[in-house]
Amino acid sequence: MFGGIFLAFLKLAMIMYEFYSRYEKGDKLIGILPERRKDPTRITPESIMNWGRVLGDRAGIDADSIYFIRIEVK
């Protein structure tokens, strides 16, 4: 019984990506993307960075200065 409760708790975790841009004075958070895809084979670093490029384009930030950190929120 305890194992089932634990597994149900694990499914409540949400994956998010924080996107940052590198600046001379330090890095700056430019956006957060919650992961909604159910098929994990579609989740690649390239597909995640595509969203980072979209954020960068909208903010006028060079795509080469953007990176992301994967966050798991429980």
Buried (B, 14 or more C-beta within 10 A) or exposed (E): EEEEEEEEEEEEEEBBBBBBBEEEEEEEEBBEBEBEEEEEEEBEEEEBBEBBBBBBEEEEBEBEBBEBEEEEEE
